[in-house]
Amino acid sequence: MKAKEFDQAFDEGHDSIDEHIDWSSAQRPGLETRRITAKS
């Protein structure tokens, strides 16, 4: 699937893009996991 086709399918909300994405390695850029302590 070409990028233009992928963008169009995504914009139209098609589920067919799921077969082109490896969700197990997906990351959100700029967001690192941080550990916090909550005091009660």
Summary of the structure (lengths in Angstrom):
residues: 40
radius of gyration: 16.3
end to end distance: 50.8
largest distance: 51.4
contacts: 42
relative contact order: 0.13
helix: 45%
strand: 0%
